[in-house]
């Protein structure tokens, strides 16, 4: 969680620094609890949305691969023609 800063007289609201391993453990458990709350807020895609997105990505990869392959062959032939 972010620390809040007060603008008046340069005062800042901060947490007390934990002491030793016990404090670190307490920080870690607080982190896990906050993570659990945030994970519950995540909206996961449906199976249909996931399949549609993966299909779109695969189609784009194939199209771009073909395009770049054709451009590469064309430029190779051009360079070969110029150098021979």
N, C-alpha and C positions, 0 to 999 in steps of 0.2 A: 504494500500500500504506500502511496506517495506521502511524503512529509509535507505538511502545510507550512508556509512561511507567512509570518505577520509582517506587514509593511511598517507598522508603527515602531519607532525608536530602535529599529534594527533587531528586535526580539524575534527569536525563532522557536517554534514548537517542535521539539525533537523527542525521540524516545530515549530513555536511559539506556546506556550501553550495557549489554548483558555481561555478567561476570563468569568467566571460565567455561567449561564444557557444558554445564547445566544450562547456561544462557544460550549457548549455540544450539543445544537440543530443543530448547523452547522455541527459538527462532525457526528451526527446521520444521517442527510440528505445526507452527502457525503458517508457514509457507505451504505445507501440504494441505492444510484445511482451506486456505484461500484458493489453492489450485483446484481443489475438489469443487468449490463453489463456482469457479469460472468454467470448469469443464461441463457443468450442468447447463450453462448458458449457450453452449455450442449447438448450432443447428446443423446436423449432419445431412448430407445429400442422400436422396433415396437411391435404390439400386438402379432404377431407370435413368435418373440423372447422371449417375456415375458411368453407366454404359454409354450414354449419349456423349458425354464429355470425352471418354476414352476413345470412342469411335472418331469423333471430330479431330482429336489430336493425331491419331494414327493416319487418317486421311491426309491431314496437313503435312505430316512427316513424309508420306509417300510422294505427294505432289511436289514438295520442296526438294526432295532427293532427286526426282526425275528432272526438275528444272535445273538444279545445280549441276547434275551430270551432263545434260545437254549443253549448258553454257561452258562447262569445263572442256568437253570434247571440241566444241566450236573454237574456243580460244587456243586449245592445243593444236588444232589443224591450222589455225591462223598463224601461230608462232612457227610451226613447222614449215609452212609455205614461205613466210618471210625469211627464215634462216636458210632455206635451201636454194 
